[in-house]
């Protein structure tokens, strides 16, 4: 079946006892054993629970992986993956990445002797220069990155990693398996902050891991159970409900974001727009080749930093808020919100400065979104002129 059908049918045929088309929420944490030495397949909900099992199987199937693991947040999923590594291990990580990932690596994993080098993962020379014989164990790629939408050629990067004997881990949060499937391009592990597009309604906190290969999947199962940052049954059900409409939502997110990016590109107050769907974007051709579409998030840089605060203050429909991927449009100021934990000199070198705004475009009518952002920019320009 096509992915649209597979998404809509998540869990709908998995309860033969009642025929429920919405898979039930099993709140039980313990399960009866028929007799000594026998199990129904469920013993204790941290290890395995019915509702979470359906979600995890759907995630693995959609990402073309072998096993899925649902976690209590995207960061919990990332921490579970990082538990694969030991003291002295080294990771190569995307240069422009989510601030929470940087914080986890630099403030937490560094205490356990795990180090990271941040490079443009689309640059094979930079990867080669960062590689440390004997200690580098994996490459962690965001593509597109957050917030500057840098694109990595996944086939090329994964092939390089395989030649070096490294794991390839890809954060697929922004594109979802509807638009991009990194395992089919050579990745070993895919991670999602499922709070974002997969959930899609700003009402569930979740993370997903998908692995390829028996040995890696078995090891991840041990870590998932041992660390225990698993997703509860209610949130598992909410996430499945959100995923059923993923195809429809992503199509609308993409349509709206491209229209807004094109509109902003011609606005006299805007210096630059970062969206892989625009032909001038350096990752445009790679994105077209390895993904079937574009996400609903992009960033743009104002010409004057003084306009940022009044723009955010004058928004009416669009919310000034963190996070992304929900049906409601959100405008974020990365320098003081999502990327505040990254040192200023690093942020500025990458391009996350005090003029950059990130737009998570929702599914509202495009005319209303353009009108709201337009009036907010106009109001900001008037305030500066009158000051």
N, C-alpha and C positions, 0 to 999 in steps of 0.2 A: 504494500500500500504506500501511497505518497505520504510524506511527513505530515501534511495537514490532517489526514484521516487518522494517522497514528496518534497524533496529539489529542484530537477530539475524543478518541476512544480509550484514553488512559484509564485503566481500572474498571472499564464498563463490562468486561466479560470475566472478571476474576472472582466473582462470588456466586458459584453455581447453586449453593444451598438456597439462596433467596432470589437470585436473578437481579439483584440490585445493580442499576447502571451507574450509580455513584458508590464507589467502594466504601464500606463502613469504616467508622473510626473506632478502633479497638484501644480503649484506654487501659486495658489490663497490663500490669507490669510482671505478673507471674502467671504461669500456665500449668494446668494439671498434667501429670504424667500418667499414661494408661496403666503402666506397671513398671516395676524396677527394670532399668535398662532400656526403656522405650520412651520416645518423645514424639510429640505432635510435629516437631520441627521448630517449636517455639518453647523456650525455657524461661528466659528473663529478658525484658524488653530492651535493656541496654545492648544486648547482643543481637537481638532480632525481634522485630514486632510486625504483626500482619500489615498494618497500614503503611508503615515505612518501607516494608519489603516491596510492595507494589510500586511505590514511588521510585525506589532504587533500581528496580528492574526496568522501569520506563526510561530512567535517565541513561542507563547503560545502553539500552537499545537505540535510543535517539542519537547518542554520540558515537555509535558503532564501537562500543567498548565491551569488555567482558563482565565487569562488576561495577555497581554503583553504590555510593555511600552517602547517606544524607546526614548532615551535621547541623548543629544548632545555630550556626552563622557562617558567613563566608570566611571570616577570620578563623573560626574553629576548624573549618575544612583546611585552610592553609597551614595551621599549626599541626594538624594531623599529618599532612604531607611532609612537613619539615621534620617530623619525628623519624622519617626514613634516614636522616643524616646524623652523623656522629661528630665528636670533637675532632677538629682538624679538617673537616670537610669544607669545601669551597663551592659556591654557586655563582653562576653568571646570570645576571638579572637585567631585564629591560630598563633602560635609562630613565624613561618617563613612565612612572608607574604610580599606582594608588598609594597615597601617603600611609595608609594603615599597613600595607605590605612592607614598606620601608621601615616603619616603626617596629614591627614584629622582628624583622631581621636585625636591625641595628641595636635595639634596646633589649630584646629578649634572647634571640638565637645567638647573639654574640657572646652572651654569658656562658653558653654551652660550647663555645669554641667553633661555631659555624660562622664562616665569613662570606661576604658577597662582594662582587664587583659589578658596577652598573655601566652598561654599554648599550649602544644602538645595536640591537640583536639582528638587524638586517644587514649589518656590516660584517662580512666574514673575516676581514682583517682584524677588526676590533675583537671579535670572538676569539680568534687565534691568539691575539696578543694577551688576552685575559686568561687564557687557559693555563692551568697549573698542573703539570704532570704529577699524577699520583694523588692529588687532593681535590681537584675539580670533579664534582659528581653529577651535576645537573645544570641545565639551562632553563630558566623560568622566563616565559615570554608572555607579555600582554600584547595583543594585537586585535583591533587598534588599541593604542595606549590611552590612558586616562590622565590628563585631559587633552593632550595635544594631538591625539589621533594618529600617532606614528604607526606605520604598518610594517610588519615583518613577513618576509617570504617564508612560510612555515615549512614547505618542502625542502627548501635550501638549508634552513637552519637545523631542521631535524636530521637531515642527511649528514650534516657536519657533526652533530652531536653523536650520531650512531657510529661514525668513523672513530670518534674519540672514546666510545664506550660510555657515554653520558645519557642520563635520562632527559627527555624533553617534556617539560611541564608547561601547559598553555592555559592561561586564564581566558576563558571564552565567554565571560560575563556579558560583554557588550554586543556580541553578535548572536549568541545562543545557537543550539544545534539546528535551528530553522534556517540559519543563513551560513553557518560555517561549522565544519566537523573536523577539528584538528587531528584526531586519531587517524582519519582517512588520509591525512597529509604527512603522517609519520610520528605524531606525538605519542608518548607513553601514558601520560596522565592529563586529564582535563579537569579544571576546577571552575566552579561558578559561585559567585555571590548570588544565590537563587532569590535573595531578597529583591533583586532588581527585575530584569525583564521576565524571568521565568515565573516568579510570583505575580508581578505586574500590577499590583494594586496597593502598594505601600501599606500592607497589613500583615505581612508575615516575614519573620527573620529566619533565614535558612542558608545553608551552603551545600553544595554537591561536589563530590569527587567521582570521576569515572576513570577506571584503569583498563589497560590492555595487557594481556598476558597472564598466565596462570600464577606464576611465582610472585609477580608484583601484586596481583589481586589478593593472593593469600596473605602477603605481608601487610597490605593495607587493611585487610579485615582484622588482623590482630591489633593493629594500631587503633583502628576505629573503636573496637570493643574495649581496649585497654585504657585509652584516653577518656572515652565515654562522652565526648561532646556530641551526642547524637540528637537527631531531631525527634521531637515528641509527636504523638499520633495526630493531635489536632492540627499542628502546623504542617505535618506531612499531607494531610487532607487538603488544607488550604492551598498548599503549593501545587498539588495535582489539579485542583480546580482552576488555579491560575494558568497552568500549562495547557489546559484544554483549549484556551483561546489565544495561545501564543502566536499562531500563524496570522490571524486577523490583526492582532495588535501590532506585530512587527511590520506588517505591510503599511499600516497607518502611521506608525512612528517614522518609518523611512520616508514616506511621502511628505509628511509635514516637515521633517528635519531638512530635507533637500530643498523644499520651497523656501524655508526660512533662511537657510544658508545662502541660497542664491539672492534672496532679497537683501540680506546683510552685506553681501559681497559688493553691492553697488551703493551702499549707504555711505555718505561722505564722512560720517563720524567714526567709521570702522576702519582700522588699519589692516587687519587680516582675519580670514575665516579658515578654520581648520576642520575640514570635512572631506573624508576620502571619496565622496561621490562627486566632488568638483574636479574637473579635468586638470586644474593647475596643481592639485595635491600630489606630492612626490610619490605617494603610495597608491595612486589611482589605478594603475595597470595591475599591480599585484593584487589589490583588493578585488578587482573585477575577475581575476583568474581564480582566486582561491575561495571566494565567497559568492553566494548567489544574490547578495544585496548588501545594504548598508544599515547600520544601527540608527537609533533615534537620538543619539547624543553627539554633540560637537561643541567646539569652543570658538570664541572669537575675541579679538583684542581691540579694545578701544584706542583711539588716538590720544585721548586725554584721560589720565587717571582720575581727574576730578569728577568725571561723569559717572563713575561706578556707583558711588553711594546714592546719589539721587535717582539713578535708574532703578536700583533695587527698592528704593523707598516708594517710587511712583507706580510700581507694578500693581495691577488690579486683578487680572485673571491668573497670570503666571505667579507661582509662589516663589519667594526667596527662601530656599530650603536646601539642605543637603540631601544626598542620595540621588538615585536615578532609576529609570526603567519603569516607572509607574504610569498609569493612564493620565495622571495629572502632570502638567508641565511644571518643571522646577528650574530655577536659575540659581547657580551656585558660584561663589567667589572662592576658587581653589586656594588662593594664597593664605586665606585666614580660616578656611573650613577644611576641606578634604586633604589638603597638602600642608597644613600648618606644622606638622611634625618633621617635615623635611627642612633642613637648614636653609636659610634664605639664599646663601651664595650658590647652593646646589640648585634650588628652585629657579633662580634667575638665570643660571647658566643653561638650564634646560629650556626655559621659556615661560615658566609659571610665575609671572610677575604681577604687579599691582594693577595692571590694565586688562588682565585676562578674565573672562567670564565663561562658565561652562553651562550649556543649555541642554537639559534633558527634556526633549520635546514629547509632549503627551499626545493624546488622540483627540483633542478638541478640534473644532473647525479651524482650518488654516487661516481664514480671513480674520478670525477673532484673535488668534495668536499674533499675527503680524500687526494688527491694530493696537494690541496692548503693548507689545514691545516698542512699536513706533512712537506711541504717545509717551512712554516712559523715557525714551531717548530724547524726544523733543523737549520734554519738561526739564530734563537734566541740562540740556544745552541752554535753555532759557535761564535757568538758575545761574549758570556760570557767566552768561553774558550780563546778567543784571547785578552780579556780585561786585 
